[in-house]
Amino acid sequence: MSSLLSPLPPPSEIENDYPLSPHYKQIIHQNRKVAENILRGEDERFIIFAGPCSIHDQDIALQYASQLKKLSEKVEDRIFLIMRVFLEKPRTQFGWKGFLYDPDLDGTNQIDKGLISSRKLLMELMKFEIPIATEFLDPFLLHYHHQFFTWGIVGARTSASQVHRQMASYLNMPVGFKNETDGTLDNAICGALAARHPQTSIGIDEDGRICTILSQGNPYTHLILRGSSEHPNYDELSVSEAIHRQRVFGLSTPLVIDCAHGNSQKNPKKQIDVFFSVLDQIMEGNHLIVGSMLESHLQEGHAISITDPCLDWKTTEEIILKAHSSLTSVLTAKRA
């Protein structure tokens, strides 16, 4: 059986048709600097990544962004809110691969349309001036939209991939490596370490030509704990073991806790327990936890989400406001 090859427009063509203004480029640059300062310990704010498991509808995504923007304005002195905008979805076996691959949700897999639709959505999201994060799945596709993001993620299924380590080394933003689906940490730790060094790889340039990429290394890579299918790893003992394990390898960096996936056993309500456990650890003095991730949507479960079940917006807002109150109290006591 022969394969069907369908040429895609180069990144420069889509960028010329839908340019990112200097104003928004400056905002993204500033957000990345805030992210870097938090990882360096120069900014005491707590990071919360919140948003749908995956993006599948532009109007719904913009509704969520509008709510997140309003909340961000209430908590920005203590919390750096980042919206999850996941355009690609890794599959263990089969399934819908994300808005970028199949924007019509009908199996036609019109990637050319997905690239343009994703670009349009990202440009609309820029109007809210909120930082956004994504999982980078296909290294060739990142050249179409990486400039929009404040934070990148390498998923549990790709943290051992040499190609993704090279990609993270190239990206000019913090990048987190998730532990593998079986709960092991070593590949994610080694991935974060490898991406901190200069790498030589093969990719495409803005005109879509195959080229050699020489990266400078990314000093802002880190570990994300997301649990496994068998057990969570957000508790105090698991976090301590993870910190020790990464130090054995020579990685000394803050980490992020994913409240969903293995840590919640894909029960959206359990994310609340994970979230407050992480918050308690921070209140007790664990300064190596810098953030947490919430799978959150306008409605609970699968009411809107077509991939993993999510927390509803009302609950998301409530727990983030509680976290803000607690973090404010701690800071006030510290300064007294």
C-alpha positions in Angstrom: 0.0 0.0 0.0 1.4 3.4 -1.0 1.1 6.5 1.3 -0.6 9.6 0.2 1.6 12.7 0.5 -0.2 16.1 0.8 2.2 19.1 0.9 1.5 21.7 3.6 2.1 25.4 3.4 5.4 26.5 5.0 5.3 28.3 8.4 6.3 31.6 6.8 3.3 31.5 4.5 0.8 31.1 7.4 2.7 33.6 9.5 2.5 36.2 6.7 -1.3 35.6 6.3 -1.9 35.8 10.1 1.0 37.9 11.5 1.6 38.2 15.3 1.8 41.9 16.1 4.8 43.5 17.9 2.5 44.3 20.8 1.6 40.7 21.4 5.2 39.5 20.8 6.2 41.9 23.6 3.5 40.5 26.0 4.6 36.9 25.3 8.2 37.9 25.9 7.3 39.5 29.2 5.3 36.4 30.3 8.2 34.2 29.5 10.4 36.4 31.6 8.0 36.0 34.5 8.0 32.3 34.1 11.8 32.2 34.1 11.9 34.4 37.2 9.6 32.0 39.1 11.8 29.0 38.2 14.8 30.9 39.4 13.1 31.8 42.7 13.1 35.6 41.9 9.3 35.8 41.7 7.4 34.2 44.6 4.1 33.7 42.7 2.6 30.2 42.4 1.9 28.9 38.9 -1.4 27.3 38.0 -1.9 25.8 34.6 -5.7 25.6 34.1 -7.7 24.7 31.0 -9.4 22.0 28.9 -7.8 18.6 28.5 -7.8 19.5 24.8 -9.0 22.3 22.6 -11.7 21.2 20.1 -13.9 24.3 19.6 -12.7 27.8 19.1 -15.8 29.6 20.6 -15.7 27.4 23.7 -12.0 28.0 24.1 -12.5 31.8 23.9 -15.3 31.6 26.5 -12.9 29.8 28.9 -10.2 32.3 28.2 -12.5 35.2 29.1 -13.3 33.6 32.5 -9.7 32.9 33.1 -8.7 36.5 32.3 -11.2 37.8 34.9 -9.9 35.4 37.5 -6.3 36.2 36.7 -6.9 39.9 37.5 -8.1 38.9 41.0 -5.2 36.7 41.9 -2.2 38.0 39.8 -0.4 39.3 42.9 0.2 35.8 44.2 -0.7 33.4 41.3 0.6 33.3 37.7 -2.3 31.8 35.8 -1.6 30.1 32.5 -4.2 28.6 30.2 -3.8 25.1 28.9 -4.2 25.3 25.1 -3.5 21.7 23.9 -3.8 21.5 20.1 -2.3 18.1 19.8 -3.2 14.9 21.8 -0.9 11.9 22.2 -2.6 8.5 21.8 -1.6 5.3 23.5 -3.3 3.4 20.7 -5.9 5.1 18.6 -8.2 8.1 18.9 -8.7 11.8 18.0 -5.2 13.4 17.7 -6.3 16.9 18.4 -7.6 20.1 16.9 -4.5 20.7 14.8 -4.8 17.3 13.2 -8.5 17.0 12.8 -10.3 20.3 13.3 -13.6 19.1 12.0 -13.7 16.2 14.4 -14.8 13.8 11.6 -11.7 11.8 10.8 -10.9 13.7 7.7 -7.6 14.8 9.3 -7.2 18.1 7.3 -4.0 19.1 8.9 -3.6 22.1 6.5 -6.9 23.4 7.8 -5.9 22.6 11.3 -2.8 24.7 11.1 -4.7 27.7 9.9 -7.6 27.2 12.4 -5.1 26.8 15.2 -3.3 30.0 14.2 -6.5 31.9 14.1 -7.5 30.6 17.5 -4.1 31.5 19.0 -4.4 35.0 17.6 -7.9 35.4 19.2 -6.5 34.2 22.5 -3.8 36.8 22.4 -6.5 39.5 22.8 -7.0 38.4 26.4 -3.3 38.9 27.0 -3.0 35.8 29.2 -0.1 33.4 29.1 -0.8 30.0 27.4 0.9 26.6 27.5 0.8 23.6 25.3 2.1 20.1 24.8 4.5 20.0 21.8 3.9 16.6 20.2 5.2 16.8 16.6 8.5 18.7 16.4 7.8 19.7 12.7 4.6 21.4 13.6 6.0 23.5 16.5 7.5 25.9 13.9 3.9 27.0 13.0 2.9 28.3 16.4 5.6 28.0 19.1 6.0 31.8 19.3 2.6 32.1 20.9 3.4 30.1 24.0 4.8 31.0 27.4 5.4 27.4 28.5 5.9 24.1 26.8 5.3 20.5 27.9 6.8 17.2 26.8 4.3 14.5 27.6 4.6 11.2 29.4 4.7 9.2 26.2 7.5 11.3 24.7 9.7 12.2 27.6 12.2 9.4 26.6 12.3 10.6 23.0 15.6 12.0 21.7 13.7 14.0 19.1 11.7 15.8 21.8 14.7 16.5 24.0 16.3 18.2 21.0 13.1 20.1 20.4 13.0 21.3 24.0 16.6 22.4 23.8 15.6 24.7 20.9 12.5 26.3 22.5 12.9 29.7 24.0 10.6 29.1 27.0 10.4 26.8 30.1 9.6 23.2 29.2 8.4 20.6 31.6 8.9 16.8 31.1 6.2 14.6 32.5 7.1 11.3 34.2 6.2 8.2 32.1 2.7 6.6 32.3 4.1 3.8 34.4 5.3 6.3 37.0 9.0 6.1 36.4 10.9 9.3 36.7 14.3 8.7 35.1 13.5 9.4 31.5 11.8 12.6 32.3 14.7 13.7 34.5 17.2 12.7 31.8 15.1 14.5 29.2 15.1 17.7 31.2 18.9 17.4 31.6 19.6 16.6 28.0 17.5 19.6 26.8 19.7 21.9 28.9 22.6 21.2 26.6 23.2 22.4 23.0 21.8 19.9 20.5 22.1 19.3 16.8 19.0 18.0 15.1 17.1 17.9 11.8 14.0 20.0 11.3 12.4 22.6 9.0 13.0 26.3 8.7 10.3 29.0 8.3 10.1 28.2 4.5 9.5 24.5 5.2 12.9 23.4 4.0 14.7 20.5 5.7 17.6 21.9 7.6 20.1 21.4 10.5 19.1 23.0 13.8 21.8 24.0 16.2 20.2 24.8 19.6 21.9 26.6 22.5 20.3 24.5 25.2 17.3 25.4 27.4 18.2 26.3 31.1 14.5 26.3 32.1 13.6 22.6 31.8 12.0 20.8 34.7 10.1 17.7 35.9 6.3 17.4 36.1 4.8 14.7 38.4 1.7 13.3 36.8 1.3 9.9 38.6 0.7 6.6 36.9 -2.1 4.2 36.1 -1.3 2.4 39.3 -0.6 5.1 41.9 -0.3 8.9 42.3 3.0 10.7 43.1 1.8 14.1 44.5 2.0 13.2 48.2 4.8 14.5 50.4 6.9 11.3 50.3 6.6 10.9 46.5 7.6 14.6 46.0 10.6 14.2 48.4 11.7 11.0 46.5 11.4 12.9 43.2 13.5 15.8 44.4 16.1 13.3 45.7 16.0 11.3 42.5 16.6 14.3 40.2 19.5 15.4 42.4 21.1 12.0 42.0 21.2 12.7 38.2 22.5 16.2 38.8 19.2 18.1 38.1 18.4 20.7 40.8 15.3 22.5 39.7 11.7 23.2 40.9 8.9 20.9 39.8 5.3 21.1 38.9 2.5 18.7 40.0 -0.2 17.6 37.5 -3.4 17.3 39.5 -5.1 15.2 36.8 -4.1 12.0 35.0 -2.5 9.4 37.3 -2.6 11.7 40.3 -6.4 11.9 40.1 -6.9 8.5 38.5 -8.9 10.5 35.8 -11.6 11.4 38.4 -11.9 15.1 37.9 -13.1 15.7 41.5 -10.0 14.1 42.9 -8.0 16.9 41.4 -9.3 19.0 44.2 -7.6 16.8 46.8 -4.4 16.8 44.9 -4.5 20.5 44.5 -4.9 21.2 48.2 -2.3 18.6 49.1 0.2 20.4 46.9 -0.8 23.7 48.4 -0.4 22.3 52.0 3.1 21.2 51.1 4.0 24.7 49.9 2.5 26.2 53.0 4.7 23.9 55.1 7.8 25.2 53.4 8.4 23.1 50.3 9.8 25.8 48.0 10.7 23.3 45.2 7.1 23.0 44.1 6.4 26.0 41.9 3.1 25.1 40.2 0.2 22.7 39.6 -1.9 21.8 36.6 -5.7 21.5 36.5 -7.7 20.0 33.7 -10.7 22.4 33.8 -13.6 23.3 31.5 -16.8 25.3 31.6 -18.7 22.2 32.7 -17.7 19.1 34.6 -16.7 15.7 33.3 -17.4 15.0 29.7 -20.2 17.6 29.3 -17.9 19.6 27.0 -14.5 17.9 27.1 -14.2 15.2 24.4 -11.0 13.7 25.8 -10.3 13.5 29.6 -13.0 14.6 32.1 -12.5 18.0 33.6 -13.4 20.1 36.6 -16.2 22.6 36.1 -15.4 26.3 36.0 -17.2 27.2 39.2 -15.1 24.7 41.2 -11.9 25.8 39.4 -12.5 29.4 40.4 -13.4 28.5 44.0 -10.2 26.5 44.6 -7.9 29.1 42.9 -9.4 31.9 45.0 -8.9 29.8 48.2 -5.3 29.2 47.1 -4.8 32.9 46.6 -6.2 33.6 50.1 -3.9 31.0 51.7 -0.8 32.2 49.8 -1.6 35.8 50.7 -1.8 34.9 54.4 1.5 33.1 54.3 3.2 36.0 52.6 1.7 38.5 55.1 2.9 36.4 58.0 6.4 36.1 56.5 6.7 39.9 56.1 5.3 40.7 59.6 
